[in-house]
Amino acid sequence: MSEDKENIRQKILEVAEKRIDHYGFNKTTVEEIAEDANIGKGSIYSHFKSKKEILIALIVAYNQCILKDIEEVFTSPLPVYERFLNLIITRFVSIYEYCTKTSHGFEVAEAAATMKDELYQATIDFQMKMNGFLTELIKEGNQEGILNVKDPEKVADHISTSFRILYPGYKLGKSWDEAREYIETLVQLFFDGMRKH
């Protein structure tokens, strides 16, 4: 992609994020995004097929930003269980913070939830990295003798999938303390199931 095209794409995403944060996903139109970006509607469609695709691009960019935090948790000197817990909490903190940063955060999360297949395909790299971190922590737990998992990759994938299904935090509307307690309980449940008995 040429530099000019990339600059236009970036401008579209910046403008779309501001508009969606202010007015919500449902009330934002492609026409308004184009107007705010001082470009034609056709320019938007040369970069994105739809408003949903713009939202997915914003989520992908957001995920890339939080990967640094997740990598810091993974490489920290904490024990395996603490890193495992903090890895998952860090992921959900990002979702919670996004949902609560504007009055339309939960609406945006609801919209994203309706795009599960498209969103999963767009965020596969992020999911693979998360699964890789979980796999390595499980392997480390096996090596330390505290876990007994025969197929760490498969279990990491199941845990990651389970959290996407079991924790729709944007729907629960809980305080962060309640949400954290829920996440800690789920992590403890998974971790206890992997422990060497």
C-alpha positions as CSV (number, residue, x, y, z in Angstrom):
1,M,0.0,0.0,0.0
2,S,1.4,3.4,-0.9
3,E,2.2,5.9,1.8
4,D,-0.7,8.2,0.7
5,K,-3.1,5.3,0.8
6,E,-1.9,4.3,4.2
7,N,-2.2,7.8,5.5
8,I,-5.8,8.0,4.2
9,R,-6.6,4.6,5.7
10,Q,-5.1,5.8,9.1
11,K,-7.1,9.1,8.9
12,I,-10.3,7.1,8.3
13,L,-9.6,4.9,11.3
14,E,-8.8,7.9,13.5
15,V,-11.9,9.8,12.5
16,A,-14.1,6.7,12.7
17,E,-12.9,6.0,16.2
18,K,-13.6,9.5,17.4
19,R,-17.1,9.5,15.9
20,I,-18.0,6.0,17.1
21,D,-16.8,6.9,20.6
22,H,-18.9,10.0,20.6
23,Y,-22.0,8.9,18.8
24,G,-21.9,5.1,19.0
25,F,-21.5,2.5,16.2
26,N,-25.1,2.3,15.3
27,K,-25.6,6.1,14.8
28,T,-22.3,6.6,12.9
29,T,-22.6,6.4,9.1
30,V,-19.9,6.0,6.4
31,E,-21.0,9.4,5.0
32,E,-20.3,11.1,8.4
33,I,-16.9,9.4,8.6
34,A,-16.0,10.6,5.1
35,E,-17.2,14.1,5.9
36,D,-15.2,14.3,9.1
37,A,-12.1,13.0,7.2
38,N,-12.6,15.5,4.4
39,I,-12.7,12.8,1.8
40,G,-15.3,11.3,-0.5
41,K,-17.4,8.4,0.5
42,G,-15.8,6.4,-2.4
43,S,-12.4,6.8,-0.7
44,I,-13.7,5.1,2.3
45,Y,-15.0,2.2,0.2
46,S,-11.7,1.9,-1.5
47,H,-10.2,1.0,1.9
48,F,-13.1,-0.7,3.7
49,K,-16.1,-2.6,2.3
50,S,-18.4,-1.5,5.1
51,K,-18.7,0.2,8.5
52,K,-18.3,-3.2,10.1
53,E,-15.0,-3.6,8.4
54,I,-13.9,-0.3,9.8
55,L,-14.8,-1.4,13.3
56,I,-12.9,-4.7,12.8
57,A,-9.8,-2.7,11.7
58,L,-10.1,-0.6,14.9
59,I,-10.3,-3.7,17.0
60,V,-7.3,-5.2,15.3
61,A,-5.3,-2.0,15.9
62,Y,-6.4,-2.0,19.6
63,N,-5.3,-5.6,20.0
64,Q,-1.9,-4.7,18.7
65,C,-1.6,-2.0,21.3
66,I,-2.3,-4.3,24.2
67,L,0.0,-7.1,23.0
68,K,2.9,-5.1,24.6
69,D,1.2,-5.3,28.0
70,I,0.4,-9.0,27.5
71,E,4.1,-9.7,26.5
72,E,5.3,-7.9,29.7
73,V,3.0,-10.1,31.8
74,F,4.3,-13.2,30.1
75,T,7.9,-12.4,30.6
76,S,7.6,-11.2,34.2
77,P,9.4,-13.1,36.9
78,L,6.1,-14.1,38.7
79,P,5.1,-17.7,39.3
80,V,3.3,-19.6,36.5
81,Y,-0.2,-19.2,38.1
82,E,0.2,-15.5,38.7
83,R,1.3,-14.9,35.1
84,F,-1.5,-17.1,33.8
85,L,-4.0,-15.2,35.8
86,N,-2.5,-11.8,34.9
87,L,-2.3,-12.7,31.2
88,I,-6.1,-13.3,31.1
89,I,-6.9,-10.3,33.3
90,T,-4.8,-8.0,31.1
91,R,-6.8,-9.2,28.1
92,F,-10.1,-8.5,29.8
93,V,-8.9,-5.2,31.4
94,S,-8.5,-3.9,27.9
95,I,-12.0,-4.9,26.9
96,Y,-13.4,-3.5,30.1
97,E,-11.5,-0.2,29.7
98,Y,-12.7,0.1,26.2
99,C,-16.3,-0.6,27.2
100,T,-16.2,2.0,29.9
101,K,-14.1,4.8,28.4
102,T,-17.1,6.3,26.5
103,S,-20.9,6.2,26.9
104,H,-21.0,4.0,23.8
105,G,-18.4,1.4,24.7
106,F,-20.8,-1.3,25.5
107,E,-22.8,-0.7,22.3
108,V,-19.6,-1.0,20.3
109,A,-18.8,-4.3,22.1
110,E,-22.3,-5.6,21.4
111,A,-21.9,-4.7,17.7
112,A,-18.5,-6.5,17.6
113,A,-20.1,-9.5,19.2
114,T,-22.5,-9.8,16.3
115,M,-19.5,-10.1,13.9
116,K,-17.9,-13.2,15.6
117,D,-16.8,-15.0,12.5
118,E,-15.4,-11.9,10.7
119,L,-13.8,-10.7,13.9
120,Y,-12.2,-14.0,14.7
121,Q,-10.7,-14.2,11.2
122,A,-9.4,-10.6,11.5
123,T,-7.9,-11.2,14.9
124,I,-6.5,-14.7,14.3
125,D,-2.9,-13.4,14.8
126,F,-3.7,-12.0,18.1
127,Q,-5.5,-15.1,19.2
128,M,-2.6,-17.3,18.1
129,K,-0.2,-15.1,20.2
130,M,-2.5,-15.4,23.2
131,N,-2.7,-19.1,22.7
132,G,1.1,-19.3,22.4
133,F,1.6,-17.5,25.7
134,L,-0.9,-19.8,27.4
135,T,0.7,-22.9,25.9
136,E,4.2,-21.8,27.1
137,L,2.9,-21.1,30.6
138,I,1.2,-24.6,30.7
139,K,4.5,-26.2,29.5
140,E,6.4,-24.3,32.2
141,G,3.9,-25.5,34.8
142,N,4.4,-29.1,33.5
143,Q,8.2,-28.7,33.8
144,E,7.9,-27.3,37.4
145,G,5.7,-30.3,38.3
146,I,2.7,-28.2,39.3
147,L,0.6,-29.0,36.2
148,N,-0.1,-32.2,34.4
149,V,-1.3,-31.4,30.9
150,K,-0.7,-33.9,28.1
151,D,-1.4,-31.5,25.2
152,P,-0.7,-27.9,26.2
153,E,-1.5,-26.4,22.8
154,K,-4.9,-28.0,22.7
155,V,-5.7,-27.0,26.3
156,A,-4.5,-23.5,25.8
157,D,-6.8,-23.2,22.7
158,H,-9.8,-24.6,24.8
159,I,-9.1,-22.1,27.6
160,S,-8.9,-19.2,25.2
161,T,-12.1,-20.3,23.4
162,S,-13.9,-20.8,26.8
163,F,-13.0,-17.3,28.0
164,R,-14.4,-15.8,24.8
165,I,-17.6,-17.7,25.4
166,L,-17.9,-17.6,29.2
167,Y,-16.9,-14.0,29.8
168,P,-19.0,-11.7,27.7
169,G,-18.1,-8.9,30.2
170,Y,-19.7,-6.2,28.1
171,K,-23.1,-7.9,28.6
172,L,-22.7,-8.4,32.3
173,G,-22.3,-4.7,33.1
174,K,-20.4,-5.5,36.3
175,S,-18.0,-3.3,38.1
176,W,-14.4,-4.1,37.5
177,D,-14.1,-5.6,40.9
178,E,-17.0,-8.0,40.2
179,A,-15.6,-8.8,36.7
180,R,-12.1,-9.4,38.1
181,E,-13.5,-11.8,40.8
182,Y,-15.4,-13.7,38.0
183,I,-12.3,-14.0,35.9
184,E,-10.2,-15.1,38.9
185,T,-12.8,-17.8,39.6
186,L,-12.7,-19.1,36.1
187,V,-8.9,-19.1,36.0
188,Q,-8.8,-20.9,39.3
189,L,-11.2,-23.5,37.9
190,F,-9.1,-24.1,34.8
191,F,-5.8,-24.1,36.7
192,D,-7.2,-26.6,39.3
193,G,-8.2,-28.9,36.4
194,M,-4.6,-28.8,35.1
195,R,-2.9,-29.4,38.4
196,K,-0.9,-32.5,39.0
197,H,-2.8,-34.6,41.5
